[in-house]
C-alpha cells in the first residue's frame, strides 16, 4: 500500500479568475471527518466546514461584491469561511475529498 499524496493543488471554477489553494486531508483529519459524518449525530454541515477550514490554504483573485480583492488570512479560518458561498464550500469539499482518496490500485501496491 502506498501513502496518500499530501501534495497541494489548485482549483478554479469555469469563467472565474479566482484560484483556490487546497491540500488533501491527512489520515487523522479523514478519521475526524468520518466521525462527524457517520457518528451518532451525523453532522454533515460540520464535516464540510471542518474539511474546507483544514484544507483551504489560500486563494487569489477572490472578489467581494464591489470587485475588491478579499485577502485570505491563514490565522483566521472562520473569517475566511464567512466570505465563501455555500456552493463554493460544497465544491471545494468535493475536490478535497477526491484528492484525499486512496485508489484501489494504490491500496494493492
Secondary structure as GFF3:
##gff-version 3
##sequence-region A 1 109
A	DSSP	beta_strand	9	11	.	.	.	ID=ss1
A	DSSP	beta_strand	19	22	.	.	.	ID=ss2
A	DSSP	alpha_helix	27	38	.	.	.	ID=ss3
A	DSSP	alpha_helix	44	55	.	.	.	ID=ss4
A	DSSP	beta_strand	56	60	.	.	.	ID=ss5
A	DSSP	alpha_helix	77	82	.	.	.	ID=ss6
A	DSSP	alpha_helix	86	100	.	.	.	ID=ss7
A	DSSP	alpha_helix	104	108	.	.	.	ID=ss8
###
